Each structure stands twice: as C-alpha cells, then as structure tokens.
Amino acid sequence: MNDTKITLQQLKQRHQDFVKERDWNQFHVPKNLSVALAVEAAELMEKFQWVDNAQSWAVVEKERAEVEHELADILCYVLAFANACNIDLSAAFERKMQLNEAKYPADQAKGRADKYTAYTK
C-alpha cells in the first residue's frame, strides 16, 4: 500500500472487511468508536508529553515505528467511524476545508497560530 496509489475508499473497504471477519460491527457504535479514537490520539500524544517543540522531531525519528502504529490506529478508528455512520470522508473533508478557508483567510491568518476570532469580525 502507498498513499499515492490507494484511495480512501480502498482503505475504508480494507478496514470494513477486517471488522466484518471478526464480527465486530456489533461493537462499532458512534460512542465506542469516538472513545477509541480519543484513546488512540492520547497514546500518540503521550509520546510527546514531556518534550519541547524541537525535541518532538527527535521523538518521531527515534520512535518512528511506534509513532506510525499510533497514527495508523487513529486512522483505523476514523475509517471505522466513517463506515459505521456512513460518512463520506472526502466530502466531509472538502466541506470542512471550505469552512476553514472562510474562517482563516490566508491574508489574515498567514504565520499566525491564534484562533480566527482574534483577527476576524
């Protein structure tokens, strides 16, 4: 598998097949999946808990396999949630990007990390 060759739908199908083979659909309800997603995100965050911004790059290099596994776990639960709730991720992503573009105009947000409410009215 490779990001340049695999579609989002193929990833969703791969994960759906995995879940179906194990009869896990019964557990894949929005509450369970959202909690699992948060837990996996926390496991990724734990890798960077006590390091500063510059040191975080070293963590990625030193623990690359573990970081990749945690990120893949997050993706698995995103795909599972989308499958369970029949969400078209590409369409949802595009709608959200359009909202973000409106909230964070490039001419006002460029180089800034503060929330859009700090500079838009």
C-alpha positions as a Markdown table, in Angstrom:
| # | Residue | x | y | z |
|---|---|---|---|---|
| 1 | Met | 0.0 | 0.0 | 0.0 |
| 2 | Asn | 1.1 | 3.5 | -0.8 |
| 3 | Asp | -0.5 | 6.9 | -0.2 |
| 4 | Thr | -0.1 | 7.8 | -3.9 |
| 5 | Lys | -1.9 | 4.6 | -5.1 |
| 6 | Ile | -4.5 | 3.7 | -2.6 |
| 7 | Thr | -7.8 | 5.5 | -2.4 |
| 8 | Leu | -9.7 | 6.5 | 0.8 |
| 9 | Gln | -12.5 | 4.1 | -0.3 |
| 10 | Gln | -10.0 | 1.3 | -0.6 |
| 11 | Leu | -8.8 | 1.9 | 3.0 |
| 12 | Lys | -12.4 | 2.1 | 4.2 |
| 13 | Gln | -13.1 | -1.2 | 2.5 |
| 14 | Arg | -10.0 | -2.9 | 3.8 |
| 15 | His | -10.9 | -1.9 | 7.4 |
| 16 | Gln | -14.6 | -2.8 | 6.9 |
| 17 | Asp | -13.5 | -6.3 | 5.7 |
| 18 | Phe | -11.3 | -6.7 | 8.7 |
| 19 | Val | -14.1 | -5.7 | 11.1 |
| 20 | Lys | -16.6 | -8.0 | 9.4 |
| 21 | Glu | -14.4 | -11.0 | 9.5 |
| 22 | Arg | -14.2 | -10.6 | 13.3 |
| 23 | Asp | -17.9 | -9.8 | 13.8 |
| 24 | Trp | -17.0 | -6.5 | 15.4 |
| 25 | Asn | -19.7 | -4.4 | 13.8 |
| 26 | Gln | -21.8 | -5.1 | 16.9 |
| 27 | Phe | -19.3 | -3.0 | 18.9 |
| 28 | His | -18.8 | -0.3 | 16.3 |
| 29 | Val | -21.3 | 2.3 | 17.5 |
| 30 | Pro | -20.6 | 6.0 | 17.5 |
| 31 | Lys | -19.9 | 6.2 | 21.3 |
| 32 | Asn | -17.4 | 3.3 | 21.3 |
| 33 | Leu | -15.6 | 4.5 | 18.2 |
| 34 | Ser | -15.3 | 8.1 | 19.3 |
| 35 | Val | -13.9 | 7.0 | 22.7 |
| 36 | Ala | -11.5 | 4.6 | 21.0 |
| 37 | Leu | -10.4 | 7.3 | 18.6 |
| 38 | Ala | -9.7 | 9.7 | 21.5 |
| 39 | Val | -7.8 | 7.0 | 23.4 |
| 40 | Glu | -5.6 | 6.3 | 20.4 |
| 41 | Ala | -5.0 | 10.0 | 19.9 |
| 42 | Ala | -3.9 | 10.2 | 23.5 |
| 43 | Glu | -1.5 | 7.4 | 23.0 |
| 44 | Leu | 0.1 | 9.3 | 20.2 |
| 45 | Met | 0.2 | 12.5 | 22.4 |
| 46 | Glu | 1.9 | 10.5 | 25.2 |
| 47 | Lys | 5.0 | 10.1 | 23.0 |
| 48 | Phe | 5.5 | 13.9 | 23.1 |
| 49 | Gln | 4.2 | 14.6 | 26.6 |
| 50 | Trp | 7.4 | 15.8 | 28.2 |
| 51 | Val | 9.4 | 17.2 | 25.3 |
| 52 | Asp | 9.6 | 20.7 | 23.8 |
| 53 | Asn | 8.7 | 21.5 | 20.2 |
| 54 | Ala | 12.3 | 21.0 | 18.9 |
| 55 | Gln | 12.7 | 17.7 | 20.7 |
| 56 | Ser | 9.4 | 16.4 | 19.2 |
| 57 | Trp | 11.1 | 15.9 | 15.9 |
| 58 | Ala | 13.7 | 13.7 | 17.6 |
| 59 | Val | 10.9 | 11.6 | 19.1 |
| 60 | Val | 9.5 | 11.0 | 15.6 |
| 61 | Glu | 12.8 | 9.8 | 14.3 |
| 62 | Lys | 13.7 | 7.7 | 17.4 |
| 63 | Glu | 10.3 | 6.1 | 17.8 |
| 64 | Arg | 9.2 | 6.2 | 14.2 |
| 65 | Ala | 7.6 | 2.7 | 14.1 |
| 66 | Glu | 5.6 | 3.3 | 17.3 |
| 67 | Val | 4.5 | 6.7 | 16.1 |
| 68 | Glu | 3.4 | 5.2 | 12.8 |
| 69 | His | 1.5 | 2.5 | 14.7 |
| 70 | Glu | -0.4 | 5.0 | 16.8 |
| 71 | Leu | -1.2 | 7.2 | 13.8 |
| 72 | Ala | -2.4 | 4.1 | 12.0 |
| 73 | Asp | -4.6 | 3.2 | 14.9 |
| 74 | Ile | -6.1 | 6.7 | 14.8 |
| 75 | Leu | -6.8 | 6.3 | 11.1 |
| 76 | Cys | -8.4 | 2.9 | 11.7 |
| 77 | Tyr | -10.9 | 4.4 | 14.1 |
| 78 | Val | -11.6 | 7.3 | 11.7 |
| 79 | Leu | -12.3 | 4.8 | 9.0 |
| 80 | Ala | -14.4 | 2.7 | 11.3 |
| 81 | Phe | -16.4 | 5.7 | 12.4 |
| 82 | Ala | -17.0 | 6.7 | 8.8 |
| 83 | Asn | -18.0 | 3.2 | 7.9 |
| 84 | Ala | -20.4 | 2.8 | 10.8 |
| 85 | Cys | -22.0 | 6.2 | 10.3 |
| 86 | Asn | -22.0 | 6.2 | 6.5 |
| 87 | Ile | -19.9 | 9.3 | 6.3 |
| 88 | Asp | -18.2 | 10.2 | 3.0 |
| 89 | Leu | -14.9 | 11.4 | 4.4 |
| 90 | Ser | -13.8 | 13.1 | 1.2 |
| 91 | Ala | -17.0 | 15.2 | 1.0 |
| 92 | Ala | -16.8 | 16.0 | 4.8 |
| 93 | Phe | -13.2 | 17.0 | 4.4 |
| 94 | Glu | -13.9 | 19.3 | 1.5 |
| 95 | Arg | -16.9 | 20.9 | 3.3 |
| 96 | Lys | -14.7 | 21.5 | 6.4 |
| 97 | Met | -11.8 | 22.9 | 4.3 |
| 98 | Gln | -14.2 | 25.4 | 2.8 |
| 99 | Leu | -15.4 | 26.5 | 6.2 |
| 100 | Asn | -11.7 | 26.7 | 7.3 |
| 101 | Glu | -10.8 | 28.9 | 4.3 |
| 102 | Ala | -13.6 | 31.3 | 5.3 |
| 103 | Lys | -12.7 | 31.3 | 8.9 |
| 104 | Tyr | -8.9 | 31.6 | 8.3 |
| 105 | Pro | -8.4 | 33.9 | 5.3 |
| 106 | Ala | -4.8 | 33.5 | 4.1 |
| 107 | Asp | -4.2 | 37.2 | 4.1 |
| 108 | Gln | -5.1 | 37.4 | 7.8 |
| 109 | Ala | -4.1 | 34.0 | 9.1 |
| 110 | Lys | -0.7 | 33.6 | 7.5 |
| 111 | Gly | 2.0 | 32.9 | 10.0 |
| 112 | Arg | -0.4 | 33.2 | 13.0 |
| 113 | Ala | -1.3 | 30.4 | 15.4 |
| 114 | Asp | -4.1 | 32.2 | 17.3 |
| 115 | Lys | -7.8 | 31.4 | 16.8 |
| 116 | Tyr | -9.6 | 33.1 | 14.0 |
| 117 | Thr | -11.7 | 35.2 | 16.4 |
| 118 | Ala | -8.5 | 37.1 | 17.3 |
| 119 | Tyr | -8.4 | 38.8 | 13.9 |
| 120 | Thr | -11.8 | 38.3 | 12.0 |
| 121 | Lys | -15.1 | 40.0 | 12.7 |
